[in-house]
Amino acid sequence: MKAAYITRTGPPEVICYGDLPDPRPGRRECVVKVAAVDVNPIDTYIRGGLIPATLSFPFILGRDLAGTVVEIGAGVRTFKPGDRVWATGQGADGRPGTFAELVAVNERWLNPTPPNVKDEEVAAVSLVGITAYLGLVRSANLKAGDILFVNGGSGGVGSSVVQMAKIFGARVIATAGNDAKAEICAQLGADLALNYKTGDVEAAIKAFAPEGVNVWWETRREPDFQQAIPLLALRGRMIVMAGREAQPPLPVGPFYVKDCSLHGFAMFNASLREHHSAANAINRWMAEGKLKARIDRVLPLSQAAEAHRLQEASTIQKTGELAGKIILKP
């Protein structure tokens, strides 16, 4: 099979595209013929050696996939050949990565793909959708009528947060880096969409939410607590999901006198049960047309190195070139 893999960590140029042995299913595994995968910031961190990870080389990259089961192990009970499925959380804890034509996945990690949902769409939503769902439900305890703020509302996680918050009945403020991306936020359902480069974001938030923001979803790698905390409402909740090396100052006084709470959130800490709870909601909303994928571009898997260059530039160098996910197709 063809796969995109690395034999050492380093820049995007270390990614190889070539032949590796076809996987055979273990007792509880399904071999999936991959139709689509996506690129996540964590993929670039692992490839670059920027975060601790135990890698066995050659290491196949990728966390998410969507495709069709072609072979099953003797103990598989949930799926059969021909079933369309999707998964996230691969490429960690000994599980193989997804940037390949064929991937063996334990049936516990697979979810059925709704008949009316395309593989590219569910692959694009998988990791970011579960991140958004668990952050909003488990950590933020978002309720109907709450006001939620999210920066980067046209991106992968941000676009899922905007849409899910609206499904839950919240009022949403979203920012983006240009007018076109702000318009995307509005199309996704944001009640107030702001270009943070040209507009006075703080003044606009105060006008929209004079009592403050109930949930602040922070997507940036360098959170600005000095800006966010004064804008939070009484008992406001702030979700932080990025910035491993970030150490911004925290204005403790304004924070504690409003009974605010700060929630660190890393999706890889979620249990398998939590994954499936989120996946069931994602499937239902995608089938109903309430949750849509934000895909920036689709490339062949052979261009995995270029995809990593684009993702790294957008995430680390903050070029803002991407407005959604990069999808790769074997």
GUFIFI-809492 format. One record per residue (C-alpha): residue in one letter; residue number from 1; chain; x, y, z. Coordinates in steps of 0.1 Angstrom, whole numbers. Layout:
# residues N
A,NUM,A,X,Y,Z .
...
***
This chain:
# residues 330
M,1,A,0,0,0 .
K,2,A,10,36,-4 .
A,3,A,15,57,28 .
A,4,A,29,90,40 .
Y,5,A,54,83,68 .
I,6,A,85,94,85 .
T,7,A,117,76,94 .
R,8,A,129,105,116 .
T,9,A,114,137,130 .
G,10,A,121,170,113 .
P,11,A,107,196,89 .
P,12,A,80,187,64 .
E,13,A,106,175,39 .
V,14,A,112,143,61 .
I,15,A,78,130,50 .
C,16,A,82,101,27 .
Y,17,A,55,88,3 .
G,18,A,59,52,-8 .
D,19,A,51,16,-3 .
L,20,A,47,-1,31 .
P,21,A,33,-36,39 .
D,22,A,-5,-39,38 .
P,23,A,-19,-43,74 .
R,24,A,-35,-75,86 .
P,25,A,-64,-72,110 .
G,26,A,-60,-83,146 .
R,27,A,-88,-102,163 .
R,28,A,-108,-70,171 .
E,29,A,-96,-49,142 .
C,30,A,-111,-38,109 .
V,31,A,-90,-30,79 .
V,32,A,-103,2,64 .
K,33,A,-98,13,28 .
V,34,A,-91,50,34 .
A,35,A,-111,75,14 .
A,36,A,-101,107,32 .
V,37,A,-78,119,60 .
D,38,A,-72,154,74 .
V,39,A,-43,173,87 .
N,40,A,-42,186,123 .
P,41,A,-18,209,141 .
I,42,A,-7,180,164 .
D,43,A,4,161,133 .
T,44,A,30,188,126 .
Y,45,A,41,189,162 .
I,46,A,47,151,162 .
R,47,A,64,151,128 .
G,48,A,87,180,139 .
G,49,A,96,164,172 .
L,50,A,81,194,190 .
I,51,A,62,173,216 .
P,52,A,73,141,235 .
A,53,A,61,110,216 .
T,54,A,72,74,214 .
L,55,A,75,67,177 .
S,56,A,83,34,160 .
F,57,A,98,40,125 .
P,58,A,86,40,98 .
F,59,A,59,60,115 .
I,60,A,27,66,95 .
L,61,A,13,101,102 .
G,62,A,-23,111,108 .
R,63,A,-50,110,134 .
D,64,A,-83,108,115 .
L,65,A,-98,87,87 .
A,66,A,-130,80,68 .
G,67,A,-134,50,45 .
T,68,A,-149,16,40 .
V,69,A,-142,-17,59 .
V,70,A,-127,-43,36 .
E,71,A,-116,-70,61 .
I,72,A,-123,-78,97 .
G,73,A,-107,-99,125 .
A,74,A,-123,-130,139 .
G,75,A,-135,-112,170 .
V,76,A,-152,-82,153 .
R,77,A,-189,-79,161 .
T,78,A,-198,-43,153 .
F,79,A,-188,-39,116 .
K,80,A,-187,-59,85 .
P,81,A,-170,-55,51 .
G,82,A,-187,-28,31 .
D,83,A,-196,-6,61 .
R,84,A,-186,30,58 .
V,85,A,-168,42,90 .
W,86,A,-147,70,105 .
A,87,A,-123,73,133 .
T,88,A,-101,97,152 .
G,89,A,-75,93,179 .
Q,90,A,-52,71,158 .
G,91,A,-15,75,156 .
A,92,A,-11,74,194 .
D,93,A,-6,48,221 .
G,94,A,6,22,196 .
R,95,A,-23,27,172 .
P,96,A,-12,32,135 .
G,97,A,-15,65,118 .
T,98,A,-40,71,91 .
F,99,A,-21,86,61 .
A,100,A,-22,53,41 .
E,101,A,-44,35,16 .
L,102,A,-52,8,43 .
V,103,A,-54,11,81 .
A,104,A,-61,-15,107 .
V,105,A,-83,0,134 .
N,106,A,-97,-15,166 .
E,107,A,-134,-16,162 .
R,108,A,-138,3,195 .
W,109,A,-124,34,178 .
L,110,A,-147,32,147 .
N,111,A,-179,51,142 .
P,112,A,-205,45,114 .
T,113,A,-206,72,87 .
P,114,A,-242,84,80 .
P,115,A,-253,75,45 .
N,116,A,-258,111,33 .
V,117,A,-224,123,47 .
K,118,A,-193,123,24 .
D,119,A,-161,108,36 .
E,120,A,-142,141,32 .
E,121,A,-168,159,53 .
V,122,A,-167,135,83 .
A,123,A,-129,133,82 .
A,124,A,-128,171,84 .
V,125,A,-151,172,114 .
S,126,A,-139,142,133 .
L,127,A,-111,154,156 .
V,128,A,-122,191,157 .
G,129,A,-159,181,162 .
I,130,A,-151,158,192 .
T,131,A,-129,186,206 .
A,132,A,-157,211,203 .
Y,133,A,-184,189,217 .
L,134,A,-165,177,248 .
G,135,A,-153,213,254 .
L,136,A,-187,228,252 .
V,137,A,-206,200,270 .
R,138,A,-182,186,296 .
S,139,A,-160,215,303 .
A,140,A,-180,247,296 .
N,141,A,-215,233,305 .
L,142,A,-229,255,278 .
K,143,A,-266,263,281 .
A,144,A,-292,278,259 .
G,145,A,-292,315,262 .
D,146,A,-255,317,271 .
I,147,A,-232,341,252 .
L,148,A,-201,324,237 .
F,149,A,-170,340,223 .
V,150,A,-146,321,200 .
N,151,A,-116,335,181 .
G,152,A,-107,319,148 .
G,153,A,-143,310,141 .
S,154,A,-137,300,105 .
G,155,A,-110,275,114 .
G,156,A,-113,238,121 .
V,157,A,-121,238,158 .
G,158,A,-136,273,157 .
S,159,A,-161,265,130 .
S,160,A,-173,235,149 .
V,161,A,-176,255,181 .
V,162,A,-197,281,163 .
Q,163,A,-221,256,148 .
M,164,A,-225,235,180 .
A,165,A,-230,265,202 .
K,166,A,-259,276,179 .
I,167,A,-273,240,181 .
F,168,A,-273,243,219 .
G,169,A,-291,276,217 .
A,170,A,-263,300,226 .
R,171,A,-256,334,211 .
V,172,A,-222,334,194 .
I,173,A,-195,361,189 .
A,174,A,-167,350,165 .
T,175,A,-136,367,152 .
A,176,A,-115,361,121 .
G,177,A,-85,377,104 .
N,178,A,-101,392,74 .
D,179,A,-136,402,61 .
A,180,A,-140,370,40 .
K,181,A,-134,348,70 .
A,182,A,-157,369,92 .
E,183,A,-184,364,65 .
I,184,A,-178,326,68 .
C,185,A,-183,329,106 .
A,186,A,-216,346,99 .
Q,187,A,-227,320,75 .
L,188,A,-219,293,101 .
G,189,A,-244,310,124 .
A,190,A,-224,336,144 .
D,191,A,-246,363,157 .
L,192,A,-217,388,157 .
A,193,A,-187,382,134 .
L,194,A,-157,405,137 .
N,195,A,-125,412,118 .
Y,196,A,-101,414,146 .
K,197,A,-75,432,125 .
T,198,A,-97,461,116 .
G,199,A,-124,463,143 .
D,200,A,-125,472,180 .
V,201,A,-132,437,193 .
E,202,A,-134,446,230 .
A,203,A,-159,475,223 .
A,204,A,-180,452,201 .
I,205,A,-181,425,227 .
K,206,A,-191,450,254 .
A,207,A,-219,464,232 .
F,208,A,-232,429,223 .
A,209,A,-228,414,258 .
P,210,A,-230,442,284 .
E,211,A,-232,416,312 .
G,212,A,-202,398,299 .
V,213,A,-195,366,280 .
N,214,A,-205,333,296 .
V,215,A,-181,311,277 .
W,216,A,-148,322,262 .
W,217,A,-133,296,239 .
E,218,A,-96,304,234 .
T,219,A,-81,288,202 .
R,220,A,-49,309,201 .
R,221,A,-15,294,211 .
E,222,A,-8,325,232 .
P,223,A,-40,332,253 .
D,224,A,-45,369,263 .
F,225,A,-61,366,298 .
Q,226,A,-57,404,302 .
Q,227,A,-81,409,274 .
A,228,A,-105,380,281 .
I,229,A,-111,380,318 .
P,230,A,-125,416,320 .
L,231,A,-150,406,293 .
L,232,A,-163,375,312 .
A,233,A,-196,375,329 .
L,234,A,-202,365,365 .
R,235,A,-193,328,367 .
G,236,A,-179,329,332 .
R,237,A,-160,299,319 .
M,238,A,-129,300,298 .
I,239,A,-117,271,277 .
V,240,A,-80,269,268 .
M,241,A,-70,243,242 .
A,242,A,-37,253,228 .
G,243,A,-3,267,237 .
R,244,A,19,240,254 .
E,245,A,47,265,261 .
A,246,A,25,295,268 .
Q,247,A,29,312,301 .
P,248,A,8,344,299 .
P,249,A,1,366,330 .
L,250,A,-32,358,347 .
P,251,A,-50,387,364 .
V,252,A,-61,368,394 .
G,253,A,-81,396,411 .
P,254,A,-106,403,383 .
F,255,A,-108,365,378 .
Y,256,A,-117,353,412 .
V,257,A,-141,381,423 .
K,258,A,-164,371,394 .
D,259,A,-164,334,404 .
C,260,A,-149,326,370 .
S,261,A,-133,292,360 .
L,262,A,-105,283,337 .
H,263,A,-106,249,320 .
G,264,A,-76,233,303 .
F,265,A,-88,210,276 .
A,266,A,-68,184,256 .
M,267,A,-89,160,235 .
F,268,A,-64,132,238 .
N,269,A,-73,129,275 .
A,270,A,-109,120,267 .
S,271,A,-121,85,274 .
L,272,A,-134,62,247 .
R,273,A,-169,65,261 .
E,274,A,-167,103,258 .
H,275,A,-154,99,222 .
H,276,A,-185,78,213 .
S,277,A,-209,102,230 .
A,278,A,-195,130,209 .
A,279,A,-194,109,178 .
N,280,A,-231,100,181 .
A,281,A,-240,137,183 .
I,282,A,-218,146,154 .
N,283,A,-233,118,132 .
R,284,A,-268,130,141 .
W,285,A,-261,167,134 .
M,286,A,-243,160,102 .
A,287,A,-270,137,89 .
E,288,A,-296,164,97 .
G,289,A,-274,191,80 .
K,290,A,-270,211,112 .
L,291,A,-232,206,113 .
K,292,A,-211,212,82 .
A,293,A,-174,206,75 .
R,294,A,-151,235,69 .
I,295,A,-127,223,42 .
D,296,A,-101,247,30 .
R,297,A,-86,225,3 .
V,298,A,-84,188,-9 .
L,299,A,-50,174,-19 .
P,300,A,-37,139,-29 .
L,301,A,-20,120,-1 .
S,302,A,12,122,-21 .
Q,303,A,13,159,-13 .
A,304,A,13,152,25 .
A,305,A,46,172,29 .
E,306,A,30,203,12 .
A,307,A,-1,199,34 .
H,308,A,22,199,65 .
R,309,A,40,230,53 .
L,310,A,6,248,49 .
Q,311,A,-7,237,83 .
E,312,A,26,245,101 .
A,313,A,27,280,85 .
S,314,A,-9,287,94 .
T,315,A,-6,274,130 .
I,316,A,29,283,141 .
Q,317,A,38,311,118 .
K,318,A,3,325,120 .
T,319,A,0,332,83 .
G,320,A,-38,328,85 .
E,321,A,-38,312,50 .
L,322,A,-61,284,60 .
A,323,A,-99,287,67 .
G,324,A,-108,252,75 .
K,325,A,-92,218,72 .
I,326,A,-68,203,47 .
I,327,A,-82,170,34 .
L,328,A,-59,144,18 .
K,329,A,-71,116,-4 .
P,330,A,-51,84,-11 .
***
